[in-house]
Amino acid sequence: MWLLDKMLRALIRKGRLVLTDHDGKVYTYGEPAADPLHIRLTDQGAALHIARDPRIGAGEAYMDGRLVIEPPHDVRDFILFVMSQGSGDKVRARNPLRRVLDKVASRLDQNNYRARAAKNVEHHYDLTRRFYELFLDTDRQYTMAYWRDPNGTLEQAQLDKKALIAAKLRIEPGMRVLDIGSGWGGFGLFLNRHYGCEVLGVSLAPDQVRFANERAEAAGVSDKVKFQLTDYRDVNVQFDRIASVGMFEHVGLNNYDEYFAKTWDLLAPDGVMLTHTIGRLKQSGATDKWNRKYIFPGHYLPAVSEMSASLERTGWEIADLEMMRYHYAYTLAEWYRRATLHREEIEQLYDARFFRMWQFYLAGAEQGFRHGNLVNFQFQTVKRRNAVPNTRDYIEAEMLRLLAAEQAPDWHLEKYAAE
């Protein structure tokens, strides 16, 4: 316990943390507070397991029931409390050799050749359909929502996100659009609904592809909106527009040049590509060990400099770059709230350990956007600089037009009836 005690005394400066060890001994940290946060360790080895490598140890201890957060607080309160103290360096692994080995392991983990990439995607995205229904919006958007109103609904914020990305793509009727990492198909169907364009969505998650095609069939647009279980590297026809929303995190730093060279080949000369990704405010060189092991094997979150350098090497021109700071924090908080409301059903689908793992993932990711260096980027890239207007006015204008059209859902039927 002495190592964990030493670490917490250096870390906790604001608020009050009360820790009860497995033997009943109580430790207090920080300053007196009216609402202290109480945690409890349930076995003798829990403290050392956490202290040796807090970045993975705390999550594993919580998952396994060795670290318990006492009511009325929960694990989200605990994570946000600890990380709000202001120094993530104090909860890193203490052993310098361990840090070096972790960086090496992170780079090796990013070798996303085709078979491994498919396996990594299935690990996370091919959970049961019902599970994702329990915490996502009704359109199953599993990426950052765009919160024009922080007090609005998740459904509206996800709709706003789709409209924003569509506006940046500048699609016209009859165009062909490639949706890389197409998820459950909602964005591709949105584009077809508003522009009558052809959409090919590619994904490595089998059930996502099946479900997306079921949606296209039910909407009567399966002739124009198709989803395939295909690696983007195996697509060999050109498109007028390319969208990549929440997929670039899975490419891996080692593969950025391959990714942008391939998408360059897939885009028409006067085309536009929009890449929406989670990113970091500074280069990291390593991924989070806990997330790498339990949630997103093979992932890497880029810095702007890492993406822009690769774009430059492969011939692209950046037409627009938007930094989005707190939007994902709001999104993750709402996902956490909805998942927690359905705790009993999630535990029936899987088990209590899985539910605690998911809680820790959602809350940990949220703190990265609130207190850490995580943000979202939207890169609009072109081959020719005249592919988009000279100012950004068109983005908001088109976004608002799309949102207004969504209030009259039958508008597109009349528009395309004669085509």
Secondary structure, DSSP 8 states (H G I E B T S, - for coil): -HHHHHHHHHH--SSEEEEE-TTS-EEEEES--SS-EEEEE-STTHHHHHHH-HHHHHHHHHHTTSEEE-TT--HHHHHHHHHTTS-GGGGS-S-HHHHHHHHHHHHHHT---HHHHHHHHHHHH-S-HHHHHTTS-TT---S----SSTTS-HHHHHHHHHHHHHHHHT--TT-EEEEES-TTSHHHHHHHHHH--EEEEEES-HHHHHHHHHHHHHTT-TTTEEEEE--GGG--S-EEEEEEES-GGGT-GGGHHHHHHHHHHHEEEEEEEEEEEEEESS--SS--HHHHHHT-TT----BHHHHHHHHHHTT-EEEEEEEE-SHHHHHHHHHHHHHHHTHHHHHHHS-HHHHHHHHHHHHHHHHHHHTSSEEEEEEEEESSGGGS-SSSHHHHHHHHHHHHHHTSTTHHHHHHTT-
